Amino acid sequence: MTHLLHLSASPRGAASESLAIAETFVDTYTERHPEDTVDTWDLWDGTLPAFGPAAVGAKMAVFAGADPQGEEAAAWRAARAAFDRFDAADRLLFSVPMWNGGIPYVLKQFIDVVSQPGMVFGVDPVEGYTHLFAGRGKRAAVVYTSAVWGPALGPEFGTDFQSPYLEDWLTWTGITDISEIRFHPTLTGDAAEVRAKAHAVARDVAATF
Ligand SMILES: Cc1cc2nc3c(=O)[nH]c(=O)nc-3n(C[C@H](O)[C@H](O)[C@H](O)COP(=O)(O)O)c2cc1C
């Protein structure tokens, strides 16, 4: 049985374009794979642990080959639990609004929580990083939305640090099978038409995901 995890980075609920597109994706996916399991993680629901002083102390202890102690151990357990929920998925769906050219901070928080040595990556002083999801058959689909920036516009409408960053991070984990679903109506585009196309792409990608 395959397990799909939808990680949702928009706090806009029923108003969210990326969530609506992701819901279209999940509807098609569950029609095609009724036996599969689906988990939705609203990254704004308060369950994502912080990655502050205790967690950073734990990470540095682990890097140094030590066992985190006390509150650092608790922070490390919380990061491990978040990682385990992430790692349980064979299929990952991200809904990702553009915020100030990049990704919403809650998604960066998620990345900082789960990107741990021995979980997502290893590192060799000579060879560099190893990518611990490589060869595990994981696939990702990402819904990217923005309102001002668009791929056909010049830099006066902003610069895209949203998809290059997320794609680089996914690739770094070892996930290289990545599909994109985009909604970038821009301020002068026909939002209804662009929206209909994005939902159609979501159905197409989900059908073979
Ligand atoms: C905090 C914030 C920052 C934003 N920054 C940008 C931006 O830099 N470029 C852009 O094109 N749109 C920006 N937007 C617009 C959103 O990307 C757009 O409304 C998108 O549809 C949001 O996705 P959602 O509807 O799933 O929440 C921003 C919106 C918010 C709330």
PDBQT file of the ligand as one rigid body, heavy atoms in Angstrom, charges set to zero:
ROOT
HETATM    1  C1  LIG A 301       2.803  37.127   2.917  1.00  0.00    +0.000 C 
HETATM    2  C2  LIG A 301       2.552  37.070   1.438  1.00  0.00    +0.000 A 
HETATM    3  C3  LIG A 301       3.583  37.353   0.567  1.00  0.00    +0.000 A 
HETATM    4  C4  LIG A 301       3.394  37.265  -0.802  1.00  0.00    +0.000 A 
HETATM    5  N1  LIG A 301       4.439  37.496  -1.630  1.00  0.00    +0.000 NA
HETATM    6  C5  LIG A 301       4.274  37.365  -2.962  1.00  0.00    +0.000 A 
HETATM    7  C6  LIG A 301       5.371  37.546  -3.845  1.00  0.00    +0.000 A 
HETATM    8  O1  LIG A 301       6.496  37.813  -3.458  1.00  0.00    +0.000 OA
HETATM    9  N2  LIG A 301       5.146  37.408  -5.178  1.00  0.00    +0.000 N 
HETATM   10  C7  LIG A 301       3.916  37.096  -5.678  1.00  0.00    +0.000 A 
HETATM   11  O2  LIG A 301       3.767  36.975  -6.884  1.00  0.00    +0.000 OA
HETATM   12  N3  LIG A 301       2.854  36.884  -4.848  1.00  0.00    +0.000 NA
HETATM   13  C8  LIG A 301       3.015  37.011  -3.518  1.00  0.00    +0.000 A 
HETATM   14  N4  LIG A 301       1.960  36.810  -2.675  1.00  0.00    +0.000 N 
HETATM   15  C9  LIG A 301       0.682  36.377  -3.252  1.00  0.00    +0.000 C 
HETATM   16  C10 LIG A 301       0.478  34.876  -3.120  1.00  0.00    +0.000 C 
HETATM   17  O3  LIG A 301       1.595  34.152  -3.609  1.00  0.00    +0.000 OA
HETATM   18  C11 LIG A 301      -0.750  34.440  -3.910  1.00  0.00    +0.000 C 
HETATM   19  O4  LIG A 301      -1.877  35.120  -3.413  1.00  0.00    +0.000 OA
HETATM   20  C12 LIG A 301      -0.975  32.951  -3.860  1.00  0.00    +0.000 C 
HETATM   21  O5  LIG A 301      -2.122  32.594  -4.575  1.00  0.00    +0.000 OA
HETATM   22  C13 LIG A 301      -1.106  32.497  -2.433  1.00  0.00    +0.000 C 
HETATM   23  O6  LIG A 301      -1.345  31.098  -2.398  1.00  0.00    +0.000 OA
HETATM   24  P1  LIG A 301      -2.596  30.590  -1.571  1.00  0.00    +0.000 P 
HETATM   25  O7  LIG A 301      -3.806  31.195  -2.273  1.00  0.00    +0.000 OA
HETATM   26  O8  LIG A 301      -2.542  29.118  -1.676  1.00  0.00    +0.000 OA
HETATM   27  O9  LIG A 301      -2.463  31.078  -0.169  1.00  0.00    +0.000 OA
HETATM   28  C14 LIG A 301       2.124  36.917  -1.309  1.00  0.00    +0.000 A 
HETATM   29  C15 LIG A 301       1.079  36.658  -0.417  1.00  0.00    +0.000 A 
HETATM   30  C16 LIG A 301       1.289  36.735   0.931  1.00  0.00    +0.000 A 
HETATM   31  C17 LIG A 301       0.145  36.420   1.879  1.00  0.00    +0.000 C 
ENDROOT
TORSDOF 0
